Amino acid sequence: MVRLNEDKAVVQAVQEGLKRKGGYCPCRIERTEEYKCICREFRRQIADPEFEGYCHCRLYYKSKD
C-alpha cells in the first residue's frame, strides 16, 4: 500500500517543489524521465514485496500490508 507522508508540511513542500519543476523530483538536480514523480527508484521499490519505507523525497510511503 502506498500513501502520502503523514507530515502535511513535508507533503506541501514537496508538492510545491514538484509544481516548480514540472513534475520532476524537487530533490534532484537533473530533469530526466528517471526522476519524474513517481520516480523510477520508488517504482522499483514498490515492486519489491519486502520493501517498506519512504521514497527519496519522502512524499510517499510504502507499507508491506
Phi and psi in radians as a Rosetta constraint file:
Dihedral C 1 N 2 CA 2 C 2 CIRCULARHARMONIC -1.928 0.35
Dihedral N 2 CA 2 C 2 N 3 CIRCULARHARMONIC 2.312 0.35
Dihedral C 2 N 3 CA 3 C 3 CIRCULARHARMONIC -2.451 0.35
Dihedral N 3 CA 3 C 3 N 4 CIRCULARHARMONIC 2.905 0.35
Dihedral C 3 N 4 CA 4 C 4 CIRCULARHARMONIC -1.255 0.35
Dihedral N 4 CA 4 C 4 N 5 CIRCULARHARMONIC 2.660 0.35
Dihedral C 4 N 5 CA 5 C 5 CIRCULARHARMONIC -0.966 0.35
Dihedral N 5 CA 5 C 5 N 6 CIRCULARHARMONIC 2.466 0.35
Dihedral C 5 N 6 CA 6 C 6 CIRCULARHARMONIC -1.287 0.35
Dihedral N 6 CA 6 C 6 N 7 CIRCULARHARMONIC -0.312 0.35
Dihedral C 6 N 7 CA 7 C 7 CIRCULARHARMONIC -1.412 0.35
Dihedral N 7 CA 7 C 7 N 8 CIRCULARHARMONIC 1.805 0.35
Dihedral C 7 N 8 CA 8 C 8 CIRCULARHARMONIC -1.078 0.35
Dihedral N 8 CA 8 C 8 N 9 CIRCULARHARMONIC -0.543 0.35
Dihedral C 8 N 9 CA 9 C 9 CIRCULARHARMONIC -1.171 0.35
Dihedral N 9 CA 9 C 9 N 10 CIRCULARHARMONIC -0.696 0.35
Dihedral C 9 N 10 CA 10 C 10 CIRCULARHARMONIC -1.126 0.35
Dihedral N 10 CA 10 C 10 N 11 CIRCULARHARMONIC -0.820 0.35
Dihedral C 10 N 11 CA 11 C 11 CIRCULARHARMONIC -1.012 0.35
Dihedral N 11 CA 11 C 11 N 12 CIRCULARHARMONIC -0.816 0.35
Dihedral C 11 N 12 CA 12 C 12 CIRCULARHARMONIC -1.087 0.35
Dihedral N 12 CA 12 C 12 N 13 CIRCULARHARMONIC -0.792 0.35
Dihedral C 12 N 13 CA 13 C 13 CIRCULARHARMONIC -1.098 0.35
Dihedral N 13 CA 13 C 13 N 14 CIRCULARHARMONIC -0.777 0.35
Dihedral C 13 N 14 CA 14 C 14 CIRCULARHARMONIC -1.196 0.35
Dihedral N 14 CA 14 C 14 N 15 CIRCULARHARMONIC -0.721 0.35
Dihedral C 14 N 15 CA 15 C 15 CIRCULARHARMONIC -1.113 0.35
Dihedral N 15 CA 15 C 15 N 16 CIRCULARHARMONIC -0.665 0.35
Dihedral C 15 N 16 CA 16 C 16 CIRCULARHARMONIC -1.122 0.35
Dihedral N 16 CA 16 C 16 N 17 CIRCULARHARMONIC -0.712 0.35
Dihedral C 16 N 17 CA 17 C 17 CIRCULARHARMONIC -1.113 0.35
Dihedral N 17 CA 17 C 17 N 18 CIRCULARHARMONIC -0.692 0.35
Dihedral C 17 N 18 CA 18 C 18 CIRCULARHARMONIC -1.082 0.35
Dihedral N 18 CA 18 C 18 N 19 CIRCULARHARMONIC -0.714 0.35
Dihedral C 18 N 19 CA 19 C 19 CIRCULARHARMONIC -1.102 0.35
Dihedral N 19 CA 19 C 19 N 20 CIRCULARHARMONIC -0.776 0.35
Dihedral C 19 N 20 CA 20 C 20 CIRCULARHARMONIC -1.112 0.35
Dihedral N 20 CA 20 C 20 N 21 CIRCULARHARMONIC -0.580 0.35
Dihedral C 20 N 21 CA 21 C 21 CIRCULARHARMONIC -1.784 0.35
Dihedral N 21 CA 21 C 21 N 22 CIRCULARHARMONIC 0.265 0.35
Dihedral C 21 N 22 CA 22 C 22 CIRCULARHARMONIC 1.168 0.35
Dihedral N 22 CA 22 C 22 N 23 CIRCULARHARMONIC 0.556 0.35
Dihedral C 22 N 23 CA 23 C 23 CIRCULARHARMONIC 1.636 0.35
Dihedral N 23 CA 23 C 23 N 24 CIRCULARHARMONIC -0.023 0.35
Dihedral C 23 N 24 CA 24 C 24 CIRCULARHARMONIC -1.577 0.35
Dihedral N 24 CA 24 C 24 N 25 CIRCULARHARMONIC 2.612 0.35
Dihedral C 24 N 25 CA 25 C 25 CIRCULARHARMONIC -0.915 0.35
Dihedral N 25 CA 25 C 25 N 26 CIRCULARHARMONIC 2.156 0.35
Dihedral C 25 N 26 CA 26 C 26 CIRCULARHARMONIC -1.258 0.35
Dihedral N 26 CA 26 C 26 N 27 CIRCULARHARMONIC -0.192 0.35
Dihedral C 26 N 27 CA 27 C 27 CIRCULARHARMONIC -1.543 0.35
Dihedral N 27 CA 27 C 27 N 28 CIRCULARHARMONIC -0.077 0.35
Dihedral C 27 N 28 CA 28 C 28 CIRCULARHARMONIC -2.032 0.35
Dihedral N 28 CA 28 C 28 N 29 CIRCULARHARMONIC 2.591 0.35
Dihedral C 28 N 29 CA 29 C 29 CIRCULARHARMONIC -1.377 0.35
Dihedral N 29 CA 29 C 29 N 30 CIRCULARHARMONIC -0.803 0.35
Dihedral C 29 N 30 CA 30 C 30 CIRCULARHARMONIC -1.315 0.35
Dihedral N 30 CA 30 C 30 N 31 CIRCULARHARMONIC 2.597 0.35
Dihedral C 30 N 31 CA 31 C 31 CIRCULARHARMONIC -1.945 0.35
Dihedral N 31 CA 31 C 31 N 32 CIRCULARHARMONIC 1.512 0.35
Dihedral C 31 N 32 CA 32 C 32 CIRCULARHARMONIC -2.158 0.35
Dihedral N 32 CA 32 C 32 N 33 CIRCULARHARMONIC 2.851 0.35
Dihedral C 32 N 33 CA 33 C 33 CIRCULARHARMONIC -0.996 0.35
Dihedral N 33 CA 33 C 33 N 34 CIRCULARHARMONIC -0.518 0.35
Dihedral C 33 N 34 CA 34 C 34 CIRCULARHARMONIC -1.046 0.35
Dihedral N 34 CA 34 C 34 N 35 CIRCULARHARMONIC -0.547 0.35
Dihedral C 34 N 35 CA 35 C 35 CIRCULARHARMONIC -1.817 0.35
Dihedral N 35 CA 35 C 35 N 36 CIRCULARHARMONIC 0.166 0.35
Dihedral C 35 N 36 CA 36 C 36 CIRCULARHARMONIC -1.271 0.35
Dihedral N 36 CA 36 C 36 N 37 CIRCULARHARMONIC 2.287 0.35
Dihedral C 36 N 37 CA 37 C 37 CIRCULARHARMONIC -1.225 0.35
Dihedral N 37 CA 37 C 37 N 38 CIRCULARHARMONIC 2.278 0.35
Dihedral C 37 N 38 CA 38 C 38 CIRCULARHARMONIC -1.331 0.35
Dihedral N 38 CA 38 C 38 N 39 CIRCULARHARMONIC 2.191 0.35
Dihedral C 38 N 39 CA 39 C 39 CIRCULARHARMONIC -1.156 0.35
Dihedral N 39 CA 39 C 39 N 40 CIRCULARHARMONIC 2.795 0.35
Dihedral C 39 N 40 CA 40 C 40 CIRCULARHARMONIC -1.021 0.35
Dihedral N 40 CA 40 C 40 N 41 CIRCULARHARMONIC -0.705 0.35
Dihedral C 40 N 41 CA 41 C 41 CIRCULARHARMONIC -0.996 0.35
Dihedral N 41 CA 41 C 41 N 42 CIRCULARHARMONIC -0.829 0.35
Dihedral C 41 N 42 CA 42 C 42 CIRCULARHARMONIC -1.275 0.35
Dihedral N 42 CA 42 C 42 N 43 CIRCULARHARMONIC -0.585 0.35
Dihedral C 42 N 43 CA 43 C 43 CIRCULARHARMONIC -1.050 0.35
Dihedral N 43 CA 43 C 43 N 44 CIRCULARHARMONIC -0.681 0.35
Dihedral C 43 N 44 CA 44 C 44 CIRCULARHARMONIC -1.172 0.35
Dihedral N 44 CA 44 C 44 N 45 CIRCULARHARMONIC -0.695 0.35
Dihedral C 44 N 45 CA 45 C 45 CIRCULARHARMONIC -1.157 0.35
Dihedral N 45 CA 45 C 45 N 46 CIRCULARHARMONIC -0.684 0.35
Dihedral C 45 N 46 CA 46 C 46 CIRCULARHARMONIC -1.048 0.35
Dihedral N 46 CA 46 C 46 N 47 CIRCULARHARMONIC -0.658 0.35
Dihedral C 46 N 47 CA 47 C 47 CIRCULARHARMONIC -1.221 0.35
Dihedral N 47 CA 47 C 47 N 48 CIRCULARHARMONIC -0.348 0.35
Dihedral C 47 N 48 CA 48 C 48 CIRCULARHARMONIC -1.465 0.35
Dihedral N 48 CA 48 C 48 N 49 CIRCULARHARMONIC 1.981 0.35
Dihedral C 48 N 49 CA 49 C 49 CIRCULARHARMONIC -1.123 0.35
Dihedral N 49 CA 49 C 49 N 50 CIRCULARHARMONIC -0.311 0.35
Dihedral C 49 N 50 CA 50 C 50 CIRCULARHARMONIC -1.588 0.35
Dihedral N 50 CA 50 C 50 N 51 CIRCULARHARMONIC -0.211 0.35
Dihedral C 50 N 51 CA 51 C 51 CIRCULARHARMONIC -1.351 0.35
Dihedral N 51 CA 51 C 51 N 52 CIRCULARHARMONIC 2.376 0.35
Dihedral C 51 N 52 CA 52 C 52 CIRCULARHARMONIC -2.464 0.35
Dihedral N 52 CA 52 C 52 N 53 CIRCULARHARMONIC 2.215 0.35
Dihedral C 52 N 53 CA 53 C 53 CIRCULARHARMONIC 2.721 0.35
Dihedral N 53 CA 53 C 53 N 54 CIRCULARHARMONIC -3.008 0.35
Dihedral C 53 N 54 CA 54 C 54 CIRCULARHARMONIC -1.560 0.35
Dihedral N 54 CA 54 C 54 N 55 CIRCULARHARMONIC 2.709 0.35
Dihedral C 54 N 55 CA 55 C 55 CIRCULARHARMONIC -1.252 0.35
Dihedral N 55 CA 55 C 55 N 56 CIRCULARHARMONIC 3.043 0.35
Dihedral C 55 N 56 CA 56 C 56 CIRCULARHARMONIC -0.945 0.35
Dihedral N 56 CA 56 C 56 N 57 CIRCULARHARMONIC -0.785 0.35
Dihedral C 56 N 57 CA 57 C 57 CIRCULARHARMONIC -1.608 0.35
Dihedral N 57 CA 57 C 57 N 58 CIRCULARHARMONIC 0.005 0.35
Dihedral C 57 N 58 CA 58 C 58 CIRCULARHARMONIC 1.270 0.35
Dihedral N 58 CA 58 C 58 N 59 CIRCULARHARMONIC 0.322 0.35
Dihedral C 58 N 59 CA 59 C 59 CIRCULARHARMONIC -1.294 0.35
Dihedral N 59 CA 59 C 59 N 60 CIRCULARHARMONIC -0.731 0.35
Dihedral C 59 N 60 CA 60 C 60 CIRCULARHARMONIC -1.977 0.35
Dihedral N 60 CA 60 C 60 N 61 CIRCULARHARMONIC 2.658 0.35
Dihedral C 60 N 61 CA 61 C 61 CIRCULARHARMONIC -2.246 0.35
Dihedral N 61 CA 61 C 61 N 62 CIRCULARHARMONIC 2.328 0.35
Dihedral C 61 N 62 CA 62 C 62 CIRCULARHARMONIC -1.948 0.35
Dihedral N 62 CA 62 C 62 N 63 CIRCULARHARMONIC 2.174 0.35
Dihedral C 62 N 63 CA 63 C 63 CIRCULARHARMONIC -1.852 0.35
Dihedral N 63 CA 63 C 63 N 64 CIRCULARHARMONIC 2.792 0.35
Dihedral C 63 N 64 CA 64 C 64 CIRCULARHARMONIC -1.278 0.35
Dihedral N 64 CA 64 C 64 N 65 CIRCULARHARMONIC -0.475 0.35
